[in-house]
């Protein structure tokens, strides 16, 4: 199985098959506009600008499941991403990424690459970890589900999930992994 068997609704309301991204290196991210990790949009856009002509694409999936940090409408999300962070990579309409009603793509992604823990030394982890332990210990009860906003999955040219990066991994820290997979892209 690969990501190519899934589809999702783009911001314009059109259902898109992820098979449209065959042959590309894909980064799939669940996003939120009012999160301590929202700044990652800027670095993701930098990566997208740097590698889009080499066969790399980022797919953003806004989600409001984590402390309601993405309450806006799809239209407002897209506008905010463009105006505040210059986001030009594809965004999809809001989805659930865990628990009942989770989008099948995120069920697949999270079960393919398990949770391996947060980087406890990341500056935002000092806020996130106590918050999760106090308010949402159920998020940490298994080793596969999405734990927070800006969980990132790196997909190879064949649609296979190669790596999972938690919110405490900044996008720029994934650059070597992206470059390694781009060696297999026929542009």
C-alpha positions as CSV (number, residue, x, y, z in Angstrom):
1,X,0.0,0.0,0.0
2,X,1.1,3.6,-0.5
3,X,-0.4,7.1,-0.1
4,X,-1.5,7.0,-3.8
5,X,-4.6,5.1,-2.8
6,X,-5.9,8.0,-0.8
7,X,-7.7,11.3,-1.8
8,X,-8.5,14.5,0.1
9,X,-10.4,17.7,-0.5
10,X,-8.3,20.6,-1.6
11,X,-9.0,24.1,-0.4
12,X,-11.0,24.8,-3.6
13,X,-13.4,22.0,-2.8
14,X,-12.1,19.6,-5.4
15,X,-11.3,16.0,-4.4
16,X,-7.7,15.3,-5.3
17,X,-6.1,11.9,-5.6
18,X,-2.7,11.7,-4.0
19,X,-1.7,9.6,-7.0
20,X,-1.2,13.1,-8.6
21,X,2.0,13.2,-6.6
22,X,3.5,10.0,-8.0
23,X,7.2,10.3,-8.6
24,X,7.6,13.2,-6.1
25,X,9.0,13.3,-2.6
26,X,6.1,14.4,-0.5
27,X,6.0,15.9,3.0
28,X,2.5,15.5,4.6
29,X,1.9,17.7,7.6
30,X,-1.1,18.3,9.9
31,X,-1.1,22.1,10.6
32,X,-2.7,24.7,12.9
33,X,-2.7,28.5,12.7
34,X,-2.7,29.2,16.5
35,X,-0.1,26.8,17.8
36,X,3.3,27.2,19.3
37,X,4.7,25.4,16.2
38,X,2.8,27.6,13.6
39,X,6.2,29.3,12.8
40,X,7.1,26.1,11.0
41,X,5.0,27.2,8.1
42,X,7.8,29.7,7.2
43,X,10.5,26.9,7.2
44,X,8.3,24.5,5.3
45,X,7.7,27.2,2.6
46,X,11.5,27.8,2.4
47,X,12.0,24.0,1.9
48,X,9.2,24.0,-0.7
49,X,10.8,26.9,-2.6
50,X,14.2,25.3,-2.4
51,X,13.2,21.9,-3.7
52,X,9.9,22.2,-5.6
53,X,11.6,22.2,-9.0
54,X,13.5,19.1,-8.0
55,X,10.4,17.0,-7.4
56,X,9.4,17.9,-3.8
57,X,6.0,18.9,-2.6
58,X,4.5,19.7,0.8
59,X,0.8,18.9,1.5
60,X,-0.7,20.7,4.5
61,X,-3.8,19.4,6.3
62,X,-5.2,21.9,8.8
63,X,-6.6,20.2,12.0
64,X,-8.5,21.6,14.9
65,X,-8.2,18.6,17.2
66,X,-5.4,19.8,19.4
67,X,-6.7,22.4,21.9
68,X,-8.8,24.0,19.1
69,X,-5.7,25.7,17.6
70,X,-7.2,25.8,14.1
71,X,-10.7,27.2,14.6
72,X,-10.9,29.2,11.3
73,X,-12.8,28.4,8.2
74,X,-10.9,26.8,5.3
75,X,-11.0,30.0,3.3
76,X,-9.6,32.0,6.3
77,X,-6.9,29.4,6.9
78,X,-5.7,29.6,3.3
79,X,-5.7,33.4,3.4
80,X,-3.8,33.5,6.7
81,X,-1.2,31.0,5.4
82,X,-0.6,33.0,2.3
83,X,-0.5,36.5,3.9
84,X,1.3,35.6,7.1
85,X,3.7,32.9,5.9
86,X,3.8,33.1,2.1
87,X,2.5,29.5,1.8
88,X,2.2,28.4,-1.8
89,X,2.4,24.7,-1.3
90,X,-0.9,22.8,-1.5
91,X,-3.3,23.0,1.4
92,X,-6.3,20.8,1.9
93,X,-9.5,21.3,3.8
94,X,-9.5,20.7,7.6
95,X,-9.4,17.1,8.7
96,X,-9.3,15.0,11.8
97,X,-6.0,13.2,12.2
98,X,-6.6,10.9,15.2
99,X,-9.4,9.1,17.0
100,X,-12.9,8.6,15.7
101,X,-13.5,10.3,12.3
102,X,-9.8,10.5,11.5
103,X,-9.0,10.9,7.8
104,X,-8.0,7.5,6.4
105,X,-4.7,9.0,5.1
106,X,-3.7,9.9,8.7
107,X,-4.8,6.5,10.0
108,X,-2.5,4.9,7.4
109,X,0.4,7.3,8.0
110,X,0.4,7.0,11.8
111,X,0.1,3.2,11.7
112,X,2.9,2.9,9.2
113,X,5.4,4.9,11.2
114,X,5.0,4.9,15.0
115,X,5.5,7.7,17.4
116,X,9.1,7.6,18.7
117,X,8.9,10.5,21.2
118,X,9.4,14.2,21.2
119,X,12.7,16.1,21.2
120,X,12.6,17.1,24.9
121,X,15.3,19.8,24.2
122,X,13.2,21.7,21.6
123,X,12.2,25.1,23.1
124,X,8.5,24.5,22.6
125,X,8.7,21.0,24.1
126,X,9.1,22.7,27.5
127,X,5.5,23.9,27.1
128,X,4.1,21.0,25.1
129,X,5.1,18.1,27.3
130,X,3.6,19.4,30.5
131,X,0.5,20.4,28.6
132,X,0.0,16.9,27.2
133,X,0.7,15.2,30.5
134,X,-1.7,17.4,32.4
135,X,-4.5,18.1,29.9
136,X,-4.3,15.3,27.3
137,X,-2.5,12.2,28.7
138,X,-4.8,10.1,26.4
139,X,-2.8,11.4,23.4
140,X,0.3,9.6,24.7
141,X,-1.5,6.3,25.5
142,X,-0.4,4.6,22.3
143,X,2.7,4.5,20.1
144,X,1.1,5.3,16.8
145,X,-1.5,8.1,16.8
146,X,-0.8,11.7,15.9
147,X,0.2,13.5,19.2
148,X,0.1,17.2,18.2
149,X,0.0,19.7,15.4
150,X,2.9,19.7,12.8
151,X,3.5,16.0,12.8
152,X,5.3,15.4,9.5
153,X,5.6,12.3,7.3
154,X,8.2,12.1,4.6
155,X,7.1,10.0,1.6
156,X,9.4,8.6,-1.1
157,X,8.8,8.7,-4.9
158,X,6.9,5.4,-4.7
159,X,4.4,6.7,-2.2
160,X,6.0,4.9,0.8
161,X,6.2,6.5,4.2
162,X,10.0,6.7,5.0
163,X,10.1,8.8,8.2
164,X,7.9,10.5,10.8
165,X,8.9,13.7,12.4
166,X,7.1,15.0,15.4
167,X,6.2,18.7,16.0
168,X,9.5,19.1,17.9
169,X,11.5,18.5,14.8
170,X,11.8,21.8,12.9
171,X,11.4,21.5,9.1
172,X,15.0,22.6,8.3
173,X,16.3,19.7,10.4
174,X,14.7,17.3,7.8
175,X,16.6,18.8,4.9
176,X,19.2,15.9,4.6
177,X,16.5,13.3,4.6
178,X,14.6,15.3,1.8
179,X,17.8,15.6,-0.2
180,X,18.5,11.9,0.1
181,X,15.1,11.0,-1.3
182,X,15.3,13.6,-4.0
183,X,18.3,11.7,-5.5
184,X,15.7,9.2,-6.8
185,X,13.5,11.7,-8.5
186,X,13.4,11.9,-12.3
187,X,12.7,15.5,-13.0
